[in-house]
Every structure is written in C-alpha cells, then in structure tokens.
Amino acid sequence: KKKILFQSIMDATDFQICREVIDALFNNYANKNYLFLEPVDLAYFPDYTSLVKRPMDLGTAKTNLHSGMYPTKESFFLDVGLCFENAAVFHKDKPENAWIIKFAKDMKKYLERERKRAEKKAIAAAMGVAVTPSGSSAGGIGGSGTGTGTG
C-alpha cells in the first residue's frame, strides 16, 4: 500500500496560526492535555479502533503539520478537533470515564480559544498592530483608550 504525501499549499500565515495553536495545546494545558498527546494505547483499549474510525492525537497532528500534510488551516483544525471528538465517542457508554469526556470537552474549548487568539494575532500583525499576550490589541484599535494597560 502506497502512502500518498500531499504537498502543502497552506500559506505562511495559516501555518503560523496552526503552529501557535498546537504549541499552546501542548504547553499550556498540562493538567488535561496528557490524554491526547500520543496515540491511544491499544493494549489498554483494544476495542478503540472498532468504535473510532479515524484515530488522531495531538502529537500526530503536530507531526502532520510540520510534514506539510495539511493543505489548509481547516484540515488541520478538523484533525485537532477529532482528537477530542474521538474521546467523547469512545467513552460515552463508560460512566467511569466521564472525566475523560470532560477533559475532551475542555480541550475542545481551549482549542477554540487558542485558535481565536492566534487568528486575531495574525490579523493584527497583517495590519501592523501589536497584540499583547492576553490577545488584546495595542495602539488604540479596539481598546478603551484609558492607557492603564490593565486589560
């Protein structure tokens, strides 16, 4: 069986957005991300692939991103979201694993938060506006104009 490698057509800005999001999910959410960093261990969950048709984890998504496997930003975000959707599908009938579904839902929220932050930063950069680490813009665009620097 031949592997088909796709030449990435993702532009540099979209790649940067994806890279920032995957790095944030790896680095900023250690209390919940550890379940999603590597492929599911089939020794622990031998029936996983009978319920989950397309396994995905953050480590694989990161490798795929850096290998140029995602032609678009959207294809990347679909795979990252799949990490968390798969967990919910697999564990939905296992009440003892409700905490895993909670972690998956939380990580999905973090994914959306980090995506919005990275996209806002990219738009601001394209407009020549500095963005603070909290995601708010500096330089008066969208700000209150108070000059306090606390928001």
C-alpha positions in Angstrom: 0.0 0.0 0.0 1.5 3.3 -1.1 1.4 6.4 1.1 0.3 9.5 -0.7 2.0 12.6 0.5 0.3 15.9 -0.1 2.2 19.0 -1.0 1.1 21.6 1.4 -0.5 24.7 -0.1 -1.1 26.3 3.3 0.3 29.8 3.3 2.8 31.0 5.9 0.3 32.9 8.0 -2.1 29.9 8.3 0.9 27.7 9.1 1.9 30.1 11.9 -1.6 30.1 13.3 -1.7 26.3 13.3 1.7 26.1 14.9 0.9 28.6 17.6 -2.3 26.7 18.4 -0.7 23.2 18.6 2.2 24.6 20.7 -0.3 26.2 23.1 -2.3 23.0 23.4 0.9 21.1 24.2 2.4 23.7 26.6 -0.4 25.4 28.4 -2.8 22.7 29.4 -0.7 20.0 31.1 -3.4 19.3 33.6 -5.7 18.0 30.8 -3.8 17.6 27.6 -1.8 14.5 28.6 -4.6 12.1 27.5 -4.4 13.5 23.9 -0.6 13.9 23.3 0.0 10.4 21.9 -2.0 7.7 20.0 -4.3 5.7 22.2 -2.6 2.6 23.6 -4.5 -0.3 22.1 -3.1 -2.6 24.9 -5.4 -0.7 27.3 -8.2 -0.1 24.9 -8.2 -3.0 22.4 -11.7 -2.1 21.1 -10.8 1.5 20.4 -10.5 1.2 16.6 -13.8 -0.6 16.4 -15.6 2.5 17.7 -13.2 5.2 16.4 -12.8 5.1 12.7 -10.0 7.7 12.4 -7.8 7.9 15.4 -6.0 11.2 16.0 -3.9 12.7 18.7 -2.1 16.0 19.2 1.4 14.5 18.6 0.3 13.1 15.2 -1.4 16.4 14.3 1.8 18.3 15.2 3.9 15.9 13.1 1.5 16.1 10.2 1.5 19.9 10.4 5.3 20.1 10.3 5.4 17.5 7.5 3.2 19.5 5.2 0.3 17.0 5.4 -2.4 19.7 5.8 -3.2 21.6 2.7 -5.4 24.1 4.6 -5.7 25.5 8.1 -9.2 24.0 8.2 -7.9 20.5 7.6 -5.5 20.9 10.5 -8.3 22.1 12.8 -10.5 19.3 11.8 -7.9 16.8 12.8 -7.1 18.5 16.1 -10.8 18.6 16.9 -11.0 14.9 16.1 -8.7 14.2 19.0 -11.3 15.3 21.4 -14.4 14.1 19.5 -12.9 10.6 19.4 -12.5 10.5 23.2 -16.2 11.5 23.6 -17.3 8.8 21.2 -15.2 6.1 22.7 -16.0 6.8 26.3 -19.7 7.8 26.1 -21.0 4.5 27.3 -18.4 4.2 30.1 -19.7 6.2 33.1 -16.5 5.5 35.0 -14.7 7.5 32.2 -16.9 10.6 32.3 -13.9 12.6 33.5 -12.2 11.8 30.2 -15.2 13.2 28.3 -15.0 16.3 30.5 -11.3 16.7 29.7 -12.1 16.3 25.9 -14.8 19.0 26.1 -12.4 21.3 28.0 -9.6 20.7 25.5 -12.1 21.5 22.6 -12.9 24.8 24.3 -9.2 25.5 24.7 -8.7 24.7 21.0 -11.3 27.3 20.0 -9.9 29.9 22.4 -6.3 29.4 21.1 -7.5 29.5 17.5 -9.3 32.8 18.0 -6.2 34.2 19.8 -3.8 33.1 17.1 -6.1 34.3 14.3 -6.6 37.7 16.0 -2.8 38.0 16.4 -2.3 37.2 12.7 -4.9 39.8 11.6 -3.3 42.4 13.8 0.1 41.6 12.5 -1.1 41.9 9.0 -2.5 45.4 9.9 0.7 46.3 11.7 -0.8 46.4 15.2 0.9 44.9 18.2 -1.0 42.3 20.1 -0.4 41.8 23.9 -0.1 38.2 25.2 -3.6 38.4 26.5 -4.8 38.8 22.9 -5.9 42.4 23.2 -4.6 44.9 20.6 -2.3 47.7 21.5 -2.2 51.0 19.7 -5.8 52.1 20.2 -7.6 49.7 17.9 -10.5 48.2 19.9 -9.1 49.5 23.1 -10.8 51.7 25.7 -8.2 54.4 25.3 -7.6 54.8 29.0 -3.9 54.0 28.8 -4.0 52.0 32.0 -2.6 48.8 30.4 -4.5 46.6 32.7 -6.8 44.9 30.2 
